[in-house]
Amino acid sequence: MLILKIVALGPIHGYGITQRLQQISKEALQVPQGSLYPALHRLENRKWLKAEWKESETGREAKYYSLTRQGAQQLATEDKNWQLLSEAVRLVMNTAR
């Protein structure tokens, strides 16, 4: 869900995903490359992301990921599920004092 959300902001390469996730979460979330790239491949295989090789800011070739229509639908589903789950946890935490 978090990868889809980051990619929904615009086309981005793998290293950029990790950097943006760290920045937005104020360093609370860090995704090791050993976890990120297999996840990106799974999302691409599910047709939630599409990838294209482009020149990066450093002049090197990098694989840039974009959200597909199916990916946007999945992100909406994941977001809805997250809202339900986080609300349920909030209710339990507020009553179990």
Sequence and secondary structure as in RCSB ss.txt:
>XXXX:A:sequence
MLILKIVALGPIHGYGITQRLQQISKEALQVPQGSLYPALHRLENRKWLKAEWKESETGREAKYYSLTRQGAQQL
ATEDKNWQLLSEAVRLVMNTAR
>XXXX:A:secstr
 HHHHHHHTS EEHHHHHHHHHHHTTTS    HHHHHHHHHHHHHTTSEEEEEEE TTSSEEEEEEE HHHHHHH
HHHHHHHHHHHHHHHHHHHH  
